[in-house]
Amino acid sequence: MRIAVAVVTVAACAGLSHATVNYGDFNATHYVFQGVTENSTSPGHVGQVLFGAPTVSDDSLKFSPLNFASQSTAAPGGFATDTVDGLLQFNICANQGSFIGQFNFNERGDYTLNGLPTAFANATVGCAVNILVSEVNGVAISPVGFNGSLAFSNGGNYVFPVNAGTAVTWTGTGSFNVDAFLASLSIPGHATKVEISIDNVLTTLASDGSTARIVKKQAEGVTIDVIPAPGAGTLLGLGGLLAARRRRRRA
């Protein structure tokens, strides 16, 4: 998954408290990903590490999942299902002079569907995103939020024999404009603290001599990029200009 985040002012955020695994805080160029946690409660996968510890590059938070996969295999005349549900949560706190403007989410993986000519198999992927804004221009507000979901290739639904294949690539994308959301509520300014919850689900079903498997890519299968909100550079420039004027006056 690739998640792009438009960030643009400073906020001291409290980390998220409930999760099976807490990876802590990650400093990017213009913001801090704080309290990055994941949790899995799916039967057969309780407490399993799915996303893994992220890394940071410039303004990106990247995950390379090692174990985020669902697989079902059924003998002739048999039936099997599996669901893997991973919840990823974190806060984003903007550094001084930066604001949170927009999130662009992307993820990728592959699926395998094969079996007897009379078999049926199915693999699906879904991702729901919840965004809660709790601070604007460095000042706490009564939290306001919105949600959405990623759009996947082939609708995130792959069926044997129509979509039969081995390690066939799938992708998912989504864009969430925080600036536009605040404007729709007539809230002036830009977000400086946002709480994110991402619920990712993989499912498989196999019957009568078939196998279904779907996984997230191990190499940067989940990435969070940051897009500076409009006006950030201007604000930083004005701040530098005012500081220079103050220094000249003191001189």
C-alpha positions, 0 to 999 in steps of 0.5 A: 500500500502506498499512502501519500500524506500532504503535510504542512505546523507543529503539534505535540501529539499523543501516541495511539495506545491500543494495538498488538504491536507498537512501533513508536514514532518516526520522524520525516522531513516535514512531520512526525508519524507518531504512535504507529501501531498494528493489530490483527484479531482475525481467527487464526491470525490473532496477534500476527505481525502483518505490516511489520516495522516501517522505515522513513525516506524523506517524507515517506513512511514505508512498510514491507509486509512479510506475512500479510497473506491469506490462503485457502486450499481445498481437496476435491469435494472440499471447501476452505476459507481464510480471512486476514484483517490488519488494522494500522493506526498512527497520528501525523503531527506536522513540524513547524511551518508545515500543514497536512493537506492531502493523503494519497494511498497506494498499495500492491500485491499479487494473487494466485488462483488455480484448480481443477476445471470444475473448481471455484476459488476466490481472492479479495482485497479491501481497505477502509480509511478513517481520518480524524482531524484534531488540530488546525494551525497548531490549535486543538479543535473538536475532532472532525473526521471523514472516511473512504476506501481504496479502489482496487484493480478489478474491484479487488475481487478475483475469481477462478477460473475467470482470473486464473493465474499465478502471482498476478499483480493487483494494485489499490489507490485512494486520495483523501483531501484534508484541506477540501474537507476542512473547507467544506465545514467552513473551518479556516486554516490547515490541519496540523494533527491528524489521526489515521486508521487503515483497516486492510482485509484479505480473504480467500475461498477455495473448493473442490480441488482449488487453491486461492492465495492473495498477499501484499508485496514484501518490497514496499508493499505499503508506503506513505508519501507526504505532499506539502499543503499549498502555501507552506513554502510561502509561509516559511518564506514570510517567516524568514523575511520577518525574522530578517527584518527584526534582526535589522531593527535590532541592529 
